[in-house]
Amino acid sequence: MAQRLVLQRLLSLTPRTLPLQGQQMLLGPPVPHSRAFGTSAGCRSTFNVQDGSDFQDRVVNNPKPVVVDFHAQWCGPCKILGPRLEKVVAKQEGKVLMAKVDIDDHTDLAIEYEVSAVPTVLAMKNGDVVDKFVGIKDEDQLEAFLKKLIGA
């Protein structure tokens, strides 16, 4: 632990020099020690539903159209459809949002929206279900589904 602290202090010296037996070795410009990670439009347009009130706020009361992906961790087709759906939603650049609902965590929502199999995807506009499909779709079919939802 003490060696790690000494090493951290040595590495944090500015202007990034290390003492070497009376000499200095230039290491280059200082490098920030923070981690940065960006978010893409896909990440911002897709969210996990936390509970019933979160669903009400972020899906039912949302002025934008929302695609709701009812899925389960144990569902193989869901693992294929989910990323595919996220990709085509991200291409819409914020015109449509995607809510992910795990049916094991939110059984009440699955029952309320009559989800009898997964994956089930609902298209919602102004709080109303305007379209839906069950099962897996390819990207072209998903893009057509979204275009119909946003009216493009």
N, C-alpha and C positions, 0 to 999 in steps of 0.2 A: 504494500500500500504506500509506504514511504517512497519507494522508487517511482511509483506512478505519479505521485505529487511532484517530485523533483522533475520528472520528465515533462509533465504538464507545464510547470513554471518555465523550464528551459524552452519549450516550444512556443510559449506565449511571449517571449522576449521580442521587442521591436528594436530595430528594423529587421527582425528575423535573423539574428545572428546567434551562434553558439560559441561559447569560449572553448578553445582547444589549446591547452598548454601555452597560454600567453598569446595565442593567435585567434583570429576570428574567421569563421567560415560563413560566407554569405549563402543563405538558403533561398533568397528570393523575396518577393513582396509578401506582406502579411496575408494570411488566409483567414477569413472569418470562421469562427468555430460554431456556427449555427447550422442547423439543418433546414434546408428550404425544399419545399415540394409544392408544385403547382396543382391547380385544379383545372380540369378541362370543362368545356360546356357540358359534356356527358355527365360528369360528376355533379354538377350543379343542377342539372335538370332531372336527376334521378335521386330518389330518397326512400328510405325505409320507414314504413308507418310504425309509430311507437305504441299507439293505443287508439281507442275509439274516438277520443276528442281530437287527437292529432289527425286522424283520417277525416273527421268533419272539417277541421280548419284547413288542411292542406289539399284535400281532394274535393269534397262536396262544395265547399265555399270558395273554391279557386276560380278566378275569372278565366283562366286559361284551360284549354282541354287537357285532361289527364288520362293517361293509360295506366290501368291498375293491373299489376301482375300478381295474381294469387299463385303462390308456389309453396314448395316444402323442401327442406334440406335433403330428404331421402329420395326425392323425385329425380330420376335420371333425365327425362325430357326437359324438366325445369332448368337443369344445369346447362342445357344446350340453348334453350330459348332465351333465358335471362340475358346473357351477354349479347346475343344477337339483337334482342329488342332494345337494350341499352344503346347499342351502336346506331340503330336507325333513329332512335329518339334524339341522340346527340347530333345527328345530321340535320335535324329540324331547327337547330340553333335557337332553342328557347320557345318555339311556337307551341310546343306541347311538352308536358312534364310526364314523368313516370314514377308511380308509387309502387313500391314492392311490399306485398303483404304475405307474411309467412302464416299459412293456415293453422299450423300447430300452435303458434303464439297468439293468433287472433281468430280463434274458432267462431266467435260471435259475428265478426265481419263476414267470414265465409258463409255462415248460415244466412245472415241478412241478405247477402247478394246471391244466394242460391248456387254457391259453388259446390258442385258434386264431384268434380275431378280436377286434377292439376296436371299441367298448367292451364289456368283459365285467365284470359285477359279481357278486361272490360275497357271500353272507351267511354269516358264520361265528359259531359259538357254541361255546364251550369248545374251541376249536382245530379244530373240524370244520366242513366246508362243509355247510350245511343247505339252501341254496337258491342259485339262480344265474339270471342272464339275460344274453343277448347282444343288443346293439343299444340303440336309444334308446327311452325310455319317457316318458310325460307325468307331471306331478306327481301326479295321482290314482293312477296305477299304482305310482309310487315310494312313495307313502304307504302303500298297501296292502301292498307288499313289505316295508316296514319294520315295519308293525304285525304282520304275520305273524312276523317275526323276533323282535320283543320280546314277542310273545304278548299284545298289547293288543286 
